[in-house]
Amino acid sequence: MNEEANNPFFIARRNKVPLILDGAMGSLLQNQGWATDNKLWMSYMNLSNPDVVLKAHKQYVESGADIITTNTFRTNPAAVKGTDLDGEHLVRMAVQIAREAIEDNPVFLAGSNPPAEDCYKIQRDLSLNELIYNHQKHIDYLYSAGCDFILNETMSHSDELKIICQHCNRNNIPFVVSLFFNDDLRLLSGEKVVDVVDFILHYRPLAVGFNCIKPGRFEMLAQKLNFDFDWGLYLNCGKSEYDNNDINESITPDDYITNTKKYLDRNPSFIGSCCGSSPSHTLKLKELFNERYKS
């Protein structure tokens, strides 16, 4: 396998400059006044208002993002079930919109694969077979539609992680796993984050990330974990981690820079921002990197 051709984070290692991951999409649209859908959240807008999604992607590209993420956080089979929509078509629409936003810019496209059910749900309703079907289908839809890699984000259950890692590794699909964890530095399924990272690395992901957590909680993990692998973070900038209806910005772009630049000495492969963020957060990261790595 040609590492440079298949791993965008090879560039980060070679240049010793982290790639900039874009910021929020769902909460950004929500804060603009667009209504949410109970099942699809904001992914329905790939069909109803593709121009709005396209504009948001373009704003992130123009602000300096090296990676943009498809608006597919709720196009997975478990979310689409019970609707009259075709999940594969929803995914292809999302990828098409994102590709149009990228145009000829040297930007990578990450296919967003979310938890099968609500991000913060401890006891799930789906069976193991339903979880397997959900993740395998959604990952395959994203990759076959033209994503450069799969960003499995806000993952907090070990059974879903195992399904994802095995499927991507077995089928040579480039992937990143990004974890959500509680104040005890454990997944919602109970495992210690430090142990889970070791498990994921066995399957040779492009990187391991941490997302949708507040800066203070990530700082707790940073005191425990040796970042001797490709890693990244995109932290929660909203008012609440556990309420998708309370995602207004509470961490300004300037404050976000203060909270993240302390980790640059640990050589992250990528940095972005999560719920409550906007292209302004991306622009501030770009300005920081231009100043720090200008030589």
C-alpha positions as CSV (number, residue, x, y, z in Angstrom):
1,M,0.0,0.0,0.0
2,N,1.3,3.5,-0.9
3,E,1.1,5.2,2.4
4,E,1.2,8.7,0.9
5,A,-1.6,8.0,-1.6
6,N,-3.9,6.3,1.0
7,N,-3.3,8.3,4.2
8,P,-3.9,12.1,4.2
9,F,-2.2,12.3,7.6
10,F,1.1,11.2,6.0
11,I,1.2,14.8,4.8
12,A,0.8,16.1,8.4
13,R,3.6,13.9,9.5
14,R,5.9,14.8,6.6
15,N,5.3,18.5,6.9
16,K,4.9,18.5,10.7
17,V,1.8,20.6,10.4
18,P,-1.6,19.3,11.5
19,L,-4.4,19.2,8.9
20,I,-7.4,21.4,9.6
21,L,-10.6,19.5,9.9
22,D,-13.8,21.6,9.3
23,G,-16.3,22.4,12.0
24,A,-19.9,21.7,12.8
25,M,-22.5,21.2,10.0
26,G,-25.7,20.1,11.8
27,S,-25.5,22.7,14.6
28,L,-24.3,25.4,12.2
29,L,-27.5,24.9,10.1
30,Q,-29.6,24.7,13.2
31,N,-28.2,28.0,14.5
32,Q,-29.1,29.5,11.1
33,G,-32.7,28.7,11.9
34,W,-33.2,25.6,9.9
35,A,-35.5,23.0,11.5
36,T,-34.3,19.6,12.6
37,D,-35.8,16.3,11.6
38,N,-36.4,13.8,14.4
39,K,-34.8,11.0,12.5
40,L,-32.4,12.6,10.0
41,W,-31.4,15.7,12.0
42,M,-29.9,18.0,9.4
43,S,-29.0,15.5,6.7
44,Y,-32.5,15.9,5.1
45,M,-31.2,19.2,3.8
46,N,-29.1,17.3,1.3
47,L,-32.4,16.9,-0.5
48,S,-34.5,19.8,0.5
49,N,-31.9,22.6,0.6
50,P,-28.6,21.4,-1.1
51,D,-27.6,25.0,-1.8
52,V,-27.5,25.8,1.9
53,V,-25.3,22.7,2.6
54,L,-23.1,23.6,-0.3
55,K,-22.6,27.1,1.0
56,A,-21.6,25.9,4.4
57,H,-19.1,23.5,3.0
58,K,-17.6,26.2,0.8
59,Q,-17.3,28.5,3.8
60,Y,-15.2,25.9,5.6
61,V,-13.0,25.4,2.5
62,E,-12.5,29.2,2.1
63,S,-11.7,29.5,5.8
64,G,-8.8,27.1,5.4
65,A,-10.1,23.5,6.1
66,D,-7.9,20.8,4.7
67,I,-10.6,18.2,5.3
68,I,-14.4,18.7,5.0
69,T,-16.9,16.2,6.3
70,T,-20.0,15.0,4.5
71,N,-23.4,16.0,5.9
72,T,-24.2,12.3,6.6
73,F,-24.4,12.2,10.4
74,R,-27.9,10.8,10.1
75,T,-28.1,9.0,6.7
76,N,-27.2,5.6,8.2
77,P,-29.7,2.7,7.8
78,A,-30.9,2.9,11.5
79,A,-31.8,6.5,11.0
80,V,-33.5,6.1,7.6
81,K,-35.5,3.0,8.7
82,G,-39.2,3.8,8.8
83,T,-38.9,6.6,6.3
84,D,-39.6,6.4,2.5
85,L,-36.0,7.6,1.8
86,D,-33.2,5.6,0.2
87,G,-30.1,5.9,2.5
88,E,-27.7,5.2,-0.3
89,H,-29.2,8.0,-2.4
90,L,-29.0,10.4,0.6
91,V,-25.3,9.5,1.0
92,R,-24.5,10.0,-2.7
93,M,-26.3,13.4,-2.6
94,A,-24.2,14.5,0.4
95,V,-20.9,13.4,-1.2
96,Q,-21.8,15.1,-4.5
97,I,-22.5,18.4,-2.7
98,A,-19.3,18.2,-0.7
99,R,-17.3,17.4,-3.9
100,E,-18.8,20.4,-5.6
101,A,-17.7,22.6,-2.7
102,I,-14.1,21.3,-2.8
103,E,-13.8,21.9,-6.6
104,D,-10.1,22.0,-7.4
105,N,-8.9,22.8,-3.9
106,P,-6.4,20.3,-2.3
107,V,-9.0,19.3,0.3
108,F,-9.7,15.7,1.5
109,L,-13.3,14.5,1.9
110,A,-14.2,12.6,5.1
111,G,-17.3,10.5,5.1
112,S,-19.1,11.0,8.4
113,N,-20.3,7.7,10.0
114,P,-22.1,8.3,13.3
115,P,-23.2,6.0,16.1
116,A,-26.1,3.8,15.0
117,E,-28.4,5.5,17.5
118,D,-28.3,8.7,19.5
119,C,-24.7,9.7,20.4
120,Y,-25.3,9.8,24.1
121,K,-27.5,6.7,24.4
122,I,-26.1,4.2,26.9
123,Q,-28.6,1.4,26.4
124,R,-29.3,0.9,22.7
125,D,-32.4,-0.7,21.1
126,L,-30.7,-2.3,18.1
127,S,-29.5,-5.9,18.1
128,L,-26.0,-6.9,17.3
129,N,-27.0,-7.9,13.7
130,E,-28.7,-4.6,13.2
131,L,-25.6,-2.7,14.4
132,I,-23.5,-4.8,12.0
133,Y,-25.8,-4.1,9.1
134,N,-26.0,-0.4,9.9
135,H,-22.3,0.3,10.0
136,Q,-21.2,-2.0,7.2
137,K,-23.8,-0.6,4.8
138,H,-23.2,3.1,5.7
139,I,-19.5,2.8,5.4
140,D,-19.7,1.1,2.1
141,Y,-22.2,3.7,0.8
142,L,-19.8,6.5,1.8
143,Y,-16.6,4.9,0.4
144,S,-18.2,3.8,-2.9
145,A,-19.6,7.3,-3.3
146,G,-16.1,8.8,-3.4
147,C,-15.0,9.7,0.2
148,D,-11.3,9.7,0.7
149,F,-11.7,8.1,4.1
150,I,-14.4,7.3,6.7
151,L,-14.6,9.4,9.8
152,N,-16.4,7.3,12.4
153,E,-17.2,10.0,14.9
154,T,-18.6,10.4,18.4
155,M,-18.1,6.7,19.0
156,S,-18.7,5.6,22.6
157,H,-19.6,1.8,22.5
158,S,-17.1,-1.0,22.1
159,D,-19.4,-3.2,20.1
160,E,-19.8,-0.6,17.4
161,L,-16.1,0.1,17.4
162,K,-15.3,-3.6,16.9
163,I,-17.7,-3.8,13.9
164,I,-16.3,-0.6,12.3
165,C,-12.6,-1.5,12.8
166,Q,-13.0,-5.1,11.5
167,H,-15.0,-4.0,8.5
168,C,-12.7,-1.2,7.4
169,N,-9.5,-3.2,8.0
170,R,-10.8,-6.3,6.2
171,N,-11.9,-4.3,3.2
172,N,-8.9,-1.9,3.0
173,I,-11.1,1.1,3.6
174,P,-9.1,4.0,5.1
175,F,-10.7,5.1,8.3
176,V,-10.5,7.3,11.4
177,V,-12.2,6.5,14.7
178,S,-13.1,9.5,16.9
179,L,-14.2,8.8,20.5
180,F,-16.6,10.4,22.9
181,F,-16.1,9.6,26.6
182,N,-17.4,10.7,30.0
183,D,-15.8,12.4,33.0
184,D,-14.4,9.0,34.2
185,L,-12.4,8.8,30.9
186,R,-14.5,5.8,29.9
187,L,-16.7,5.1,26.9
188,L,-20.4,5.0,27.6
189,S,-20.1,1.2,27.4
190,G,-17.7,1.4,30.3
191,E,-14.2,0.7,28.8
192,K,-11.2,3.0,29.7
193,V,-10.3,5.3,26.8
194,V,-6.6,4.4,27.1
195,D,-7.4,0.7,26.6
196,V,-9.8,1.4,23.7
197,V,-7.1,3.4,21.8
198,D,-4.8,0.4,22.0
199,F,-7.6,-1.8,20.7
200,I,-8.3,0.5,17.7
201,L,-4.6,0.8,16.8
202,H,-4.5,-2.9,16.3
203,Y,-6.7,-2.4,13.2
204,R,-4.4,0.2,11.6
205,P,-6.6,3.3,11.3
206,L,-5.3,6.4,9.7
207,A,-5.7,8.2,13.0
208,V,-7.6,8.1,16.3
209,G,-9.6,11.2,17.2
210,F,-11.5,12.7,20.1
211,N,-14.6,14.8,19.5
212,C,-17.7,16.5,21.0
213,I,-16.1,16.7,24.4
214,K,-15.5,19.9,26.4
215,P,-11.9,21.2,26.6
216,G,-11.6,20.5,30.3
217,R,-12.5,16.8,29.8
218,F,-10.0,16.4,27.0
219,E,-7.3,17.9,29.2
220,M,-8.0,15.2,31.8
221,L,-7.3,12.6,29.1
222,A,-4.2,14.4,27.9
223,Q,-2.7,13.8,31.3
224,K,-3.2,10.1,31.0
225,L,-2.5,9.2,27.3
226,N,0.8,9.0,25.4
227,F,0.1,10.5,22.0
228,D,2.6,8.3,20.2
229,F,0.2,7.6,17.2
230,D,-1.6,9.7,14.6
231,W,-4.3,11.5,16.5
232,G,-6.5,14.5,16.4
233,L,-9.2,16.4,18.2
234,Y,-12.3,18.5,17.5
235,L,-13.8,19.7,20.7
236,N,-17.4,20.8,21.6
237,C,-17.9,24.5,21.4
238,G,-21.6,24.5,22.3
239,K,-23.4,25.1,25.6
240,S,-24.1,21.4,26.2
241,E,-22.6,18.1,25.2
242,Y,-25.7,16.1,25.8
243,D,-28.5,18.3,24.4
244,N,-28.7,18.6,20.6
245,N,-31.2,21.4,21.1
246,D,-28.7,23.6,23.1
247,I,-25.8,23.9,20.7
248,N,-25.3,27.6,20.5
249,E,-21.7,28.8,20.6
250,S,-20.3,29.1,24.1
251,I,-16.6,28.8,23.2
252,T,-15.6,31.7,20.9
253,P,-13.0,31.2,18.2
254,D,-10.3,33.0,20.2
255,D,-11.1,30.9,23.3
256,Y,-11.0,27.7,21.2
257,I,-7.5,28.6,20.0
258,T,-6.4,29.0,23.6
259,N,-7.9,25.6,24.5
260,T,-6.2,23.7,21.6
261,K,-2.9,25.3,20.8
262,K,-1.4,23.8,24.0
263,Y,-1.6,20.4,22.3
264,L,0.5,21.3,19.2
265,D,3.7,20.2,20.9
266,R,2.1,16.7,21.0
267,N,2.1,16.6,17.2
268,P,-1.6,16.1,16.4
269,S,-2.3,15.0,12.8
270,F,-5.5,17.0,12.6
271,I,-7.4,19.6,14.6
272,G,-11.0,20.8,13.9
273,S,-14.0,21.9,16.0
274,C,-17.3,20.2,16.8
275,C,-20.9,21.2,17.9
276,G,-21.5,24.9,18.2
277,S,-18.5,25.9,16.0
278,S,-18.5,27.7,12.7
279,P,-16.2,28.7,9.8
280,S,-14.8,31.4,12.2
281,H,-13.3,28.7,14.4
282,T,-11.7,27.1,11.3
283,L,-10.3,30.5,10.2
284,K,-8.7,31.1,13.6
285,L,-7.1,27.7,13.4
286,K,-5.7,28.6,10.0
287,E,-4.3,31.9,11.3
288,L,-2.7,30.1,14.2
289,F,-1.1,27.5,11.9
290,N,0.1,30.2,9.5
291,E,1.8,32.0,12.3
292,R,3.2,29.0,14.1
293,Y,4.4,27.1,11.1
294,K,5.2,30.0,8.7
295,S,8.8,29.0,8.5
